[in-house]
Amino acid sequence: LWIYGLAVDSKLKKVFSSKGTVSTVKKISVGLIGILSAVAAAILCLKGSFLLMDAARSVGYVFTVSAPDIGNGTAQNVFYIIVYAIVPALICEPVFRGVLMNRLSGDSYLLAVLIPSLIFAANHPTIPQMPYMVAVGVILGWTYLKTEDIWVPVCIHAITNGVIGWLYVTDGSPEAFTLELGWGTFVLLAVVLVGAVIFAALSPLKPHEQESRPFSIKESLRGLLGTFGIYVLIIVVAFQLGAWHIDNPSFEIGDDDDGSTRSQQQESDSSSAQDLTVE
């Protein structure tokens, strides 16, 4: 964090100590909306990822499990949830929402929210995590712009991680973490998320000063899609996902004749290996 602060000519201390003009009541209300929408977005995106992975498995794809083991008792599980909730929030938010957004928000609110969210997701290159990291990153960015207080996205990030960590622990194992919550729960979460989006649309951000007019949405998207680093990021993430977390589908299963021939060959190889062991 210290090196990153020097690289962008900004001090993290200022990020934590900056005092905006937003009232405490507004910060709390925006924070509560952010918590509800972030939790809803995270669970819905995770469930969508799991469904897509199940569909891919049905045609032969194999996904590696990238998740920590469940603890051996209640104390270890509680410790895991606390660490998973607090540590990433305190590390990520000052950089992505604090330093990086402060550098970008003077030019474009859209870029200030999207670019940190994309980099934030790229730091979690697994199939289940990336979609919900983008969605939650956008929510965290919006709340920071609305409140001008880094502690609001820190709290939202921590609570969202805590909820996901609790759901993960209660499922019992990495393989069992598929969020079997019932479709009624997902419908309710979708309603909450849509309501938050409507509220955000009806609650415009504070306008820029006249001398620093932000880019229009068209200009912002042109700047985003014209950024060379975004394409490098996409290539790196695609390589990481393909090389580390996804195996190619197997097309070795043929008709019965091929299957019996392959089975006989495997038995022959096994017999030869046993003979060598005896010798």
Backbone bond lengths (Angstrom), bond angles and torsions (degrees), N, CA, C in turn:
res aa  C-N    CA-C-N  psi(-1)  N-CA   C-N-CA  omega(-1)  CA-C   N-CA-C  phi
1 L - - - 1.461 - - 1.523 110.85 -
2 W 1.338 115.67 -38.84 1.465 119.56 -179.15 1.527 110.07 -65.21
3 I 1.352 117.21 -45.02 1.467 121.78 179.34 1.523 109.95 -63.75
4 Y 1.327 116.85 -42.00 1.459 120.03 179.43 1.526 110.75 -64.28
5 G 1.326 116.39 -39.12 1.452 119.47 177.54 1.512 112.64 -61.49
6 L 1.346 116.48 -39.84 1.458 119.99 177.08 1.519 111.39 -67.27
7 A 1.343 116.58 -38.08 1.461 120.60 -175.77 1.520 111.88 -65.00
8 V 1.304 117.82 -33.93 1.474 119.96 -178.18 1.518 111.88 -102.94
9 D 1.330 116.72 12.16 1.459 120.87 175.91 1.526 111.31 58.04
10 S 1.319 115.95 47.02 1.452 120.31 178.80 1.511 108.70 -147.28
11 K 1.323 117.48 145.23 1.455 121.38 -179.44 1.512 110.22 -103.39
12 L 1.325 114.63 130.87 1.460 119.13 -178.43 1.519 111.58 -64.03
13 K 1.314 116.28 -26.76 1.458 119.02 178.99 1.525 110.78 -60.00
14 K 1.325 116.26 -38.48 1.460 120.09 179.13 1.523 111.18 -65.99
15 V 1.330 115.52 -33.62 1.462 118.84 179.45 1.517 110.32 -62.52
16 F 1.336 117.11 -43.58 1.457 120.69 -177.65 1.529 112.10 -74.80
17 S 1.324 117.00 -30.15 1.466 119.19 -173.31 1.524 113.60 -99.26
18 S 1.335 117.67 -1.40 1.465 119.28 -176.99 1.521 110.63 -65.26
19 K 1.297 116.96 136.02 1.456 122.78 -179.07 1.525 109.19 -115.97
20 G 1.305 116.49 114.81 1.452 120.61 178.01 1.513 111.41 -88.69
21 T 1.308 115.03 -170.85 1.463 121.03 -179.35 1.524 112.18 -101.75
22 V 1.314 117.40 7.05 1.466 121.53 -177.72 1.530 109.44 -78.66
23 S 1.307 116.57 136.85 1.458 120.70 -179.35 1.523 111.44 -72.16
24 T 1.332 115.25 158.16 1.466 120.62 179.76 1.518 111.55 -63.79
25 V 1.321 116.94 -37.76 1.474 120.53 179.48 1.525 110.54 -61.20
26 K 1.323 116.81 -43.00 1.456 120.26 179.46 1.528 110.93 -66.73
27 K 1.324 116.70 -38.99 1.464 119.58 178.04 1.524 110.91 -61.21
28 I 1.323 115.92 -42.58 1.464 119.56 -179.54 1.523 110.64 -66.33
29 S 1.333 117.59 -44.05 1.462 120.33 -178.82 1.521 111.50 -65.31
30 V 1.332 116.95 -44.19 1.465 120.23 177.13 1.529 110.43 -64.83
31 G 1.335 116.23 -38.13 1.462 119.72 178.22 1.515 112.83 -62.63
32 L 1.352 116.77 -41.76 1.465 120.02 178.73 1.526 110.96 -65.21
33 I 1.319 116.67 -42.18 1.465 119.74 176.93 1.529 110.09 -63.48
34 G 1.321 116.28 -40.51 1.459 120.15 178.15 1.517 112.24 -62.54
35 I 1.344 117.10 -40.71 1.466 120.64 179.44 1.531 110.49 -62.83
36 L 1.337 116.40 -49.35 1.466 120.20 -178.58 1.529 111.24 -61.79
37 S 1.331 116.57 -45.58 1.462 119.32 -177.36 1.523 111.73 -70.80
38 A 1.337 118.22 -37.06 1.463 120.81 -179.80 1.528 111.21 -67.66
39 V 1.335 117.17 -43.11 1.460 120.42 177.57 1.522 110.09 -63.59
40 A 1.337 116.86 -43.77 1.462 120.25 179.25 1.522 110.91 -62.67
41 A 1.332 117.13 -46.07 1.466 120.51 -179.35 1.520 111.17 -63.18
42 A 1.343 117.22 -41.66 1.459 120.58 -179.12 1.521 111.47 -62.78
43 I 1.321 117.14 -47.09 1.469 120.55 -177.70 1.526 110.89 -67.52
44 L 1.333 117.18 -43.27 1.457 119.90 -179.65 1.527 111.53 -64.97
45 C 1.338 117.34 -42.85 1.464 120.16 179.47 1.526 111.17 -66.88
46 L 1.329 116.96 -40.28 1.459 119.67 177.17 1.520 111.20 -61.92
47 K 1.329 116.56 -45.53 1.465 119.69 179.70 1.520 110.91 -62.50
48 G 1.329 116.75 -41.40 1.457 119.86 176.54 1.520 111.94 -61.13
49 S 1.329 116.95 -40.58 1.470 120.81 178.31 1.522 110.71 -63.97
50 F 1.326 116.89 -42.62 1.466 120.08 -179.97 1.531 110.84 -63.91
51 L 1.324 117.88 -39.51 1.461 120.56 178.89 1.527 111.03 -65.27
52 L 1.333 116.53 -41.61 1.466 119.96 177.95 1.528 111.23 -65.23
53 M 1.332 116.75 -39.10 1.459 120.06 178.06 1.533 110.97 -65.31
54 D 1.329 116.88 -39.19 1.470 119.85 176.91 1.522 110.69 -62.67
55 A 1.328 116.38 -41.35 1.460 119.62 178.46 1.530 110.82 -64.41
56 A 1.345 116.45 -38.55 1.461 119.77 178.65 1.528 111.62 -68.73
57 R 1.330 116.40 -36.92 1.465 119.32 177.64 1.524 111.69 -62.41
58 S 1.322 116.61 -33.06 1.462 120.03 -177.94 1.520 112.63 -65.30
59 V 1.342 117.58 -18.54 1.463 120.44 177.94 1.520 111.56 -109.55
60 G 1.339 117.05 12.76 1.449 119.43 169.83 1.506 117.48 112.45
61 Y 1.326 119.06 -4.91 1.459 119.80 178.88 1.532 110.59 -74.29
62 V 1.323 114.65 148.69 1.460 121.08 179.04 1.519 108.09 -124.65
63 F 1.331 116.52 127.76 1.461 121.88 -179.50 1.523 109.60 -111.90
64 T 1.317 116.60 131.49 1.455 120.06 176.30 1.528 109.51 -78.30
65 V 1.316 116.24 147.10 1.457 121.85 179.11 1.521 108.61 -86.63
66 S 1.318 116.95 120.95 1.461 121.96 179.27 1.517 108.17 -116.72
67 A 1.314 116.06 81.96 1.462 120.66 -177.21 1.522 108.38 -156.89
68 P 1.315 117.69 149.42 1.470 120.32 179.38 1.524 111.23 -71.63
69 D 1.318 115.44 154.42 1.458 120.40 175.56 1.518 110.21 -69.54
70 I 1.323 114.89 152.08 1.462 120.19 176.80 1.527 108.94 -72.88
71 G 1.313 117.17 145.71 1.459 121.30 -179.56 1.515 113.09 -65.72
72 N 1.321 116.20 168.77 1.456 121.62 -177.82 1.523 113.00 -88.15
73 G 1.297 118.50 2.38 1.454 120.48 -179.35 1.506 111.16 -170.86
74 T 1.316 115.72 177.67 1.461 121.11 -176.87 1.520 111.44 -61.86
75 A 1.335 117.19 -41.60 1.464 120.51 -177.41 1.532 110.94 -62.28
76 Q 1.327 116.69 -43.77 1.466 119.38 179.95 1.522 111.28 -66.90
77 N 1.330 116.36 -38.88 1.462 119.12 179.29 1.527 111.63 -66.36
78 V 1.316 116.92 -40.67 1.471 120.71 177.56 1.528 109.71 -64.16
79 F 1.313 116.61 -42.07 1.468 120.57 177.95 1.529 110.50 -61.08
80 Y 1.331 116.39 -42.97 1.468 120.52 178.48 1.530 111.12 -60.15
81 I 1.341 116.89 -45.44 1.462 120.60 -178.68 1.525 110.64 -63.08
82 I 1.334 116.69 -42.77 1.466 120.25 -178.95 1.524 111.10 -63.65
83 V 1.337 116.09 -46.76 1.468 119.96 -179.26 1.523 110.51 -65.24
84 Y 1.330 116.15 -44.35 1.469 120.64 -179.69 1.522 111.37 -63.13
85 A 1.316 116.81 -29.41 1.460 120.46 179.97 1.527 112.24 -79.67
86 I 1.319 117.19 -46.75 1.462 120.77 -168.05 1.520 113.39 -86.70
87 V 1.323 117.02 -47.19 1.471 119.76 -171.31 1.531 112.85 -62.03
88 P 1.349 120.23 -51.33 1.472 118.42 179.51 1.523 112.96 -61.31
89 A 1.335 116.65 -35.93 1.468 119.15 -179.33 1.519 111.06 -63.74
90 L 1.328 117.17 -43.32 1.464 120.56 -178.83 1.520 112.32 -71.85
91 I 1.338 117.46 -25.48 1.462 120.29 -179.52 1.521 111.33 -86.43
92 C 1.338 116.71 -46.12 1.474 120.57 -171.65 1.527 113.30 -76.88
93 E 1.320 117.59 -45.15 1.462 119.70 -170.17 1.526 114.07 -63.57
94 P 1.344 119.73 -42.11 1.469 117.78 177.93 1.521 112.92 -60.57
95 V 1.342 117.28 -31.23 1.465 120.38 -179.19 1.519 111.35 -83.37
96 F 1.332 117.06 -57.12 1.458 120.59 -171.90 1.525 112.51 -74.49
97 R 1.313 117.91 -47.59 1.451 120.53 -179.42 1.513 111.56 -89.91
98 G 1.314 118.79 -30.10 1.452 121.52 -177.72 1.515 112.75 -81.90
99 V 1.323 116.45 -78.33 1.468 121.30 -174.20 1.520 111.71 -64.96
100 L 1.347 117.09 -51.76 1.459 119.99 -173.27 1.528 112.09 -67.66
101 M 1.317 116.83 -42.86 1.465 118.75 179.48 1.520 112.00 -67.68
102 N 1.324 117.04 -35.55 1.459 119.23 176.93 1.520 111.64 -62.19
103 R 1.335 116.09 -33.49 1.459 119.95 179.69 1.525 112.02 -73.66
104 L 1.335 116.81 -30.64 1.455 120.84 -173.06 1.525 113.93 -97.30
105 S 1.328 117.06 -26.37 1.459 119.78 -171.27 1.524 112.85 -67.65
106 G 1.328 117.73 -21.65 1.459 119.40 177.47 1.509 112.62 -69.35
107 D 1.344 117.16 -22.31 1.458 121.52 179.45 1.520 112.39 -98.62
108 S 1.330 116.31 -43.86 1.458 119.17 -174.47 1.518 110.02 -158.37
109 Y 1.317 116.38 125.17 1.465 119.66 174.84 1.530 110.88 -64.96
110 L 1.336 116.12 -37.80 1.457 119.78 -177.79 1.523 111.18 -63.36
111 L 1.322 116.88 -48.32 1.465 120.06 178.17 1.520 110.77 -65.33
112 A 1.327 116.46 -36.38 1.467 120.37 -178.34 1.519 111.40 -63.70
113 V 1.336 117.49 -28.34 1.460 120.83 178.68 1.526 110.92 -90.22
114 L 1.335 117.74 -42.87 1.461 121.03 -172.79 1.520 113.60 -72.77
115 I 1.339 117.66 -47.49 1.463 119.75 -173.89 1.527 111.99 -63.22
116 P 1.336 120.12 -48.60 1.469 117.99 175.46 1.527 112.91 -60.49
117 S 1.338 117.51 -34.10 1.468 120.08 179.74 1.525 110.76 -66.63
118 L 1.328 117.72 -40.03 1.460 120.86 179.23 1.528 111.34 -67.27
119 I 1.339 116.17 -43.08 1.472 118.99 178.18 1.518 110.43 -67.55
120 F 1.311 116.51 -37.74 1.461 122.94 176.88 1.528 110.17 -58.45
121 A 1.332 116.67 -44.66 1.464 120.29 178.71 1.520 111.86 -70.02
122 A 1.336 116.66 -35.31 1.459 119.76 -179.64 1.523 112.38 -65.73
123 N 1.318 117.22 -20.94 1.465 120.38 175.87 1.522 111.93 -77.92
124 H 1.331 117.69 -3.42 1.470 122.19 179.11 1.528 108.30 -127.82
125 P 1.346 118.16 66.38 1.470 120.48 -171.32 1.523 113.41 -78.10
126 T 1.324 117.13 66.46 1.455 122.01 170.91 1.517 108.16 -129.79
127 I 1.327 115.97 152.78 1.461 120.38 -175.73 1.528 112.31 -57.62
128 P 1.343 120.28 -47.92 1.467 118.03 -177.35 1.523 113.50 -68.49
129 Q 1.345 117.35 -33.74 1.457 119.64 -170.39 1.520 114.25 -80.44
130 M 1.325 118.01 -39.75 1.459 119.80 -168.83 1.530 114.30 -59.39
131 P 1.338 119.99 -46.61 1.476 117.77 -179.28 1.522 112.92 -60.54
132 Y 1.335 117.02 -43.57 1.465 116.90 -177.08 1.517 111.72 -75.67
133 M 1.342 118.15 -22.74 1.455 119.69 174.67 1.522 111.23 -68.20
134 V 1.325 117.38 -37.53 1.465 120.18 176.43 1.529 110.12 -65.14
135 A 1.339 116.05 -48.04 1.467 120.28 -177.72 1.524 111.51 -62.60
136 V 1.327 116.36 -47.56 1.464 120.12 -179.99 1.528 109.96 -67.05
137 G 1.322 117.57 -36.12 1.457 120.33 177.87 1.516 112.74 -60.42
138 V 1.331 116.86 -39.70 1.467 120.79 177.16 1.529 110.31 -63.62
139 I 1.332 116.62 -42.18 1.469 120.10 179.13 1.527 110.86 -64.83
140 L 1.326 116.74 -42.64 1.467 120.46 178.71 1.528 110.86 -62.71
141 G 1.332 115.98 -40.06 1.458 119.57 179.00 1.520 112.11 -64.95
142 W 1.327 116.44 -42.22 1.467 120.41 179.30 1.534 110.70 -63.01
143 T 1.321 117.16 -44.13 1.464 119.43 -179.29 1.531 111.16 -65.12
144 Y 1.318 116.88 -34.37 1.471 118.50 178.71 1.519 110.78 -68.80
145 L 1.335 116.61 -39.64 1.462 119.05 177.44 1.526 111.34 -65.91
146 K 1.333 116.83 -34.89 1.462 120.50 -178.37 1.529 112.53 -74.71
147 T 1.331 117.42 -34.22 1.463 120.23 -172.77 1.520 113.64 -104.32
148 E 1.340 117.57 -22.60 1.471 122.40 -177.02 1.531 111.40 57.77
149 D 1.305 116.74 29.32 1.464 121.67 -179.05 1.523 107.96 -135.70
150 I 1.340 116.96 116.80 1.458 121.07 -174.59 1.524 112.26 -65.67
151 W 1.338 116.90 -22.41 1.458 119.34 -178.48 1.526 112.47 -69.31
152 V 1.324 117.61 -21.54 1.468 119.71 177.66 1.528 110.54 -68.06
153 P 1.344 120.25 -54.80 1.468 117.99 176.04 1.526 113.24 -64.42
154 V 1.334 118.18 -29.05 1.466 119.17 175.89 1.528 110.03 -60.78
155 C 1.320 117.11 -46.36 1.472 120.79 179.84 1.521 111.41 -65.73
156 I 1.334 117.09 -41.90 1.470 119.86 179.44 1.522 110.33 -63.22
157 H 1.319 116.32 -44.67 1.464 121.55 178.85 1.521 110.49 -59.66
158 A 1.323 116.93 -46.40 1.461 121.15 -177.65 1.531 111.36 -64.11
159 I 1.328 117.46 -45.06 1.465 120.16 -178.36 1.526 110.58 -67.41
160 T 1.333 117.35 -40.91 1.468 119.76 178.04 1.518 110.93 -61.43
161 N 1.328 116.91 -47.14 1.465 120.14 176.93 1.520 111.36 -60.87
162 G 1.336 116.77 -38.66 1.455 119.92 179.82 1.523 111.79 -62.95
163 V 1.341 116.81 -42.15 1.469 120.51 178.47 1.527 110.58 -63.95
164 I 1.337 116.68 -46.28 1.469 120.07 179.20 1.529 110.31 -63.32
165 G 1.330 116.67 -40.98 1.466 120.01 177.76 1.517 112.03 -62.56
166 W 1.332 116.37 -39.84 1.471 120.17 178.68 1.530 111.16 -65.64
167 L 1.332 117.07 -42.86 1.465 120.36 177.73 1.525 110.59 -63.39
168 Y 1.319 116.10 -38.50 1.466 120.83 179.52 1.522 111.03 -64.41
169 V 1.319 117.08 -45.41 1.461 121.23 -178.61 1.529 111.04 -65.80
170 T 1.325 116.78 -41.37 1.466 119.61 -176.89 1.528 112.38 -69.76
171 D 1.339 117.91 -20.42 1.464 119.68 177.50 1.525 112.21 -75.23
172 G 1.333 117.84 -21.34 1.457 120.75 169.61 1.506 117.08 99.73
173 S 1.333 119.95 -25.48 1.458 121.48 179.98 1.526 108.84 -163.87
174 P 1.349 117.92 158.91 1.463 119.65 179.23 1.523 112.41 -58.50
175 E 1.344 117.17 -38.02 1.459 120.05 -178.60 1.523 112.10 -68.66
176 A 1.345 116.86 -27.86 1.462 120.66 -177.10 1.522 112.79 -86.05
177 F 1.327 117.66 -5.03 1.460 120.34 -175.47 1.528 108.97 -79.38
178 T 1.312 116.61 86.45 1.458 122.47 179.94 1.524 112.22 -125.34
179 L 1.339 117.47 5.08 1.462 123.07 176.00 1.527 111.87 56.92
180 E 1.319 115.71 60.90 1.468 120.57 175.31 1.529 108.44 -84.92
181 L 1.323 116.51 82.91 1.453 121.54 -174.45 1.521 113.46 -105.56
182 G 1.304 117.99 -8.07 1.455 119.86 -175.11 1.513 110.49 93.46
183 W 1.335 116.05 139.93 1.457 119.44 -173.82 1.525 112.44 -68.23
184 G 1.328 117.61 -26.21 1.458 119.61 177.07 1.517 112.07 -61.51
185 T 1.333 116.03 -37.75 1.469 120.46 178.14 1.518 111.00 -64.90
186 F 1.321 116.77 -41.66 1.463 120.22 -179.15 1.534 111.02 -68.02
187 V 1.315 117.33 -36.59 1.465 120.11 176.40 1.528 110.20 -63.81
188 L 1.335 117.00 -42.75 1.459 120.56 178.03 1.527 111.19 -62.50
189 L 1.325 116.77 -42.77 1.466 120.29 178.10 1.523 110.95 -63.77
190 A 1.318 117.30 -38.32 1.468 120.47 178.19 1.521 110.76 -64.16
191 V 1.327 117.17 -40.15 1.466 120.99 177.51 1.527 110.70 -63.14
192 V 1.331 116.08 -42.70 1.471 120.54 177.81 1.526 110.49 -60.58
193 L 1.322 116.73 -44.22 1.462 120.67 -178.12 1.525 111.02 -66.39
194 V 1.313 117.46 -42.70 1.466 120.40 178.12 1.528 110.31 -62.97
195 G 1.334 116.38 -41.26 1.461 119.35 177.08 1.518 112.17 -60.89
196 A 1.332 117.36 -40.12 1.465 120.62 178.26 1.518 111.32 -65.46
197 V 1.327 116.80 -39.20 1.468 120.39 178.62 1.524 110.25 -63.95
198 I 1.332 116.90 -42.88 1.468 120.43 177.78 1.526 110.80 -61.99
199 F 1.342 116.14 -42.72 1.460 119.71 178.49 1.527 110.50 -61.40
200 A 1.340 117.09 -42.64 1.468 120.55 179.76 1.523 111.00 -63.74
201 A 1.339 116.51 -38.90 1.463 120.12 -179.90 1.522 111.97 -66.71
202 L 1.338 116.33 -32.89 1.459 120.46 -179.48 1.523 112.81 -89.05
203 S 1.332 116.85 -1.60 1.458 121.27 -178.22 1.524 108.98 -120.49
204 P 1.315 118.33 83.27 1.465 121.18 -174.53 1.524 112.25 -64.96
205 L 1.324 114.47 154.30 1.455 120.38 177.71 1.526 110.16 -76.58
206 K 1.310 113.97 161.34 1.462 119.66 179.51 1.526 109.61 -63.35
207 P 1.327 118.70 130.69 1.464 120.18 -178.44 1.526 111.49 -66.71
208 H 1.326 114.82 153.45 1.450 120.23 177.15 1.524 110.16 -72.70
209 E 1.313 113.83 163.66 1.463 119.39 172.12 1.523 109.28 -66.66
210 Q 1.305 116.59 154.70 1.453 121.42 -174.39 1.522 112.00 -59.78
211 E 1.342 117.21 -37.58 1.461 119.27 -175.32 1.523 112.60 -78.71
212 S 1.307 117.87 -9.42 1.468 119.69 179.73 1.527 109.24 -127.60
213 R 1.326 115.89 64.04 1.457 121.35 -178.12 1.522 109.80 -63.64
214 P 1.336 118.31 130.98 1.464 119.52 179.20 1.517 111.19 -74.36
215 F 1.314 116.11 161.89 1.453 120.67 174.60 1.525 109.76 -64.86
216 S 1.318 115.74 151.88 1.460 119.56 170.11 1.529 108.15 -72.93
217 I 1.334 116.53 169.73 1.468 119.59 178.67 1.525 110.30 -59.61
218 K 1.325 117.27 -41.87 1.461 120.59 178.62 1.517 111.25 -61.94
219 E 1.325 116.73 -44.62 1.473 120.19 178.69 1.523 110.90 -65.82
220 S 1.325 116.57 -37.76 1.459 120.11 179.85 1.518 111.37 -65.11
221 L 1.341 116.74 -46.17 1.462 120.05 179.14 1.526 111.21 -64.23
222 R 1.319 116.66 -37.56 1.463 120.02 177.16 1.530 110.32 -63.34
223 G 1.336 115.66 -40.90 1.457 118.54 177.93 1.516 112.33 -67.84
224 L 1.347 116.48 -38.55 1.461 120.09 -179.85 1.519 111.11 -66.21
225 L 1.336 116.31 -49.56 1.468 120.13 -177.49 1.523 112.07 -71.99
226 G 1.312 117.13 -17.15 1.458 119.86 176.91 1.509 113.56 -94.04
227 T 1.316 117.04 5.24 1.467 120.69 -179.57 1.524 109.77 -84.65
228 F 1.316 116.40 118.85 1.466 121.04 -176.49 1.524 111.61 -60.52
229 G 1.331 116.82 -37.37 1.458 120.14 -177.38 1.523 113.01 -62.35
230 I 1.340 117.34 -29.83 1.462 120.47 179.04 1.529 110.02 -63.56
231 Y 1.339 117.05 -41.18 1.458 119.96 -179.36 1.529 110.88 -70.10
232 V 1.326 117.07 -37.52 1.460 119.83 174.61 1.520 110.15 -61.05
233 L 1.333 115.55 -41.79 1.461 120.77 179.36 1.523 110.83 -61.70
234 I 1.332 117.17 -43.19 1.464 121.05 179.83 1.530 110.46 -63.37
235 I 1.325 117.47 -43.18 1.467 121.01 -179.27 1.525 110.88 -64.39
236 V 1.336 116.73 -44.24 1.461 120.61 -179.39 1.522 110.75 -63.39
237 V 1.324 116.75 -44.81 1.466 120.18 -179.46 1.520 110.59 -65.14
238 A 1.334 117.63 -42.45 1.466 120.35 179.15 1.526 110.54 -61.78
239 F 1.332 116.91 -40.09 1.468 119.91 177.78 1.524 111.03 -65.20
240 Q 1.336 116.71 -43.18 1.462 119.84 179.87 1.526 111.34 -61.85
241 L 1.324 116.52 -45.26 1.461 119.65 -178.99 1.521 110.95 -64.58
242 G 1.342 116.42 -45.12 1.458 119.63 -177.84 1.508 113.65 -69.29
243 A 1.348 116.80 -36.14 1.457 120.04 -175.37 1.515 113.18 -84.41
244 W 1.321 117.81 -29.17 1.462 120.19 -171.28 1.521 114.58 -109.90
245 H 1.308 118.12 -29.66 1.461 118.93 -168.79 1.522 115.28 -120.74
246 I 1.334 118.14 -10.25 1.456 119.68 -178.08 1.523 109.19 -129.72
247 D 1.314 116.43 127.09 1.455 121.65 173.20 1.522 108.95 -97.41
248 N 1.354 115.27 149.76 1.454 118.86 179.14 1.520 110.56 -66.96
249 P 1.333 117.44 149.30 1.460 118.75 178.81 1.517 111.23 -64.54
250 S 1.324 116.44 147.60 1.461 121.92 -179.12 1.518 109.40 -94.90
251 F 1.325 115.27 128.07 1.458 120.56 177.83 1.529 110.61 -114.13
252 E 1.344 116.50 28.22 1.456 120.80 -177.57 1.526 112.28 -78.47
253 I 1.323 118.30 -16.63 1.456 120.85 -178.20 1.522 109.11 -77.09
254 G 1.330 116.42 114.14 1.454 121.34 -178.64 1.506 111.47 -114.39
255 D 1.349 116.83 -151.22 1.463 119.64 178.12 1.523 109.88 -79.33
256 D 1.325 116.27 -177.66 1.458 121.03 -174.08 1.516 112.53 -63.50
257 D 1.352 116.18 -38.83 1.465 118.83 -178.59 1.515 110.66 -64.01
258 D 1.338 116.05 -46.39 1.460 119.67 178.68 1.512 110.40 -62.29
259 G 1.344 115.69 -39.64 1.453 119.50 -179.10 1.506 111.90 -64.06
260 S 1.359 117.64 -42.31 1.452 120.00 -179.43 1.520 111.00 -68.40
261 T 1.342 116.19 -38.05 1.463 119.25 177.67 1.515 111.23 -62.98
262 R 1.342 116.27 -43.64 1.453 120.35 179.08 1.528 110.47 -63.55
263 S 1.329 117.34 -39.50 1.462 121.30 179.59 1.518 111.41 -64.27
264 Q 1.358 116.62 -42.58 1.458 119.89 178.53 1.527 110.94 -63.72
265 Q 1.332 116.56 -39.84 1.458 120.13 179.48 1.524 110.70 -63.84
266 Q 1.361 117.22 -41.12 1.456 120.45 178.48 1.520 111.46 -64.25
267 E 1.366 117.32 -39.27 1.460 120.07 178.28 1.518 111.03 -65.39
268 S 1.342 115.77 -39.36 1.458 119.58 178.15 1.517 111.41 -63.20
269 D 1.343 116.30 -44.15 1.462 119.83 178.80 1.514 110.74 -62.99
270 S 1.346 117.08 -40.77 1.464 120.83 179.64 1.523 110.59 -63.60
271 S 1.350 117.41 -42.22 1.462 121.21 179.21 1.513 111.58 -62.88
272 S 1.335 116.86 -41.19 1.458 121.01 178.70 1.514 111.27 -63.59
273 A 1.340 115.67 -40.18 1.471 119.73 179.23 1.517 110.32 -64.14
274 Q 1.341 118.33 -39.39 1.469 121.12 178.73 1.523 111.31 -66.61
275 D 1.362 116.72 -39.82 1.452 119.58 177.80 1.519 110.88 -60.25
276 L 1.330 116.70 -43.62 1.461 119.91 179.60 1.511 111.04 -62.92
277 T 1.329 116.44 -36.60 1.463 119.78 179.61 1.519 111.15 -65.74
278 V 1.362 116.34 -42.86 1.462 119.94 178.51 1.519 111.90 -62.89
279 E 1.339 115.93 -45.74 1.459 119.28 178.91 1.524 111.69 -59.24
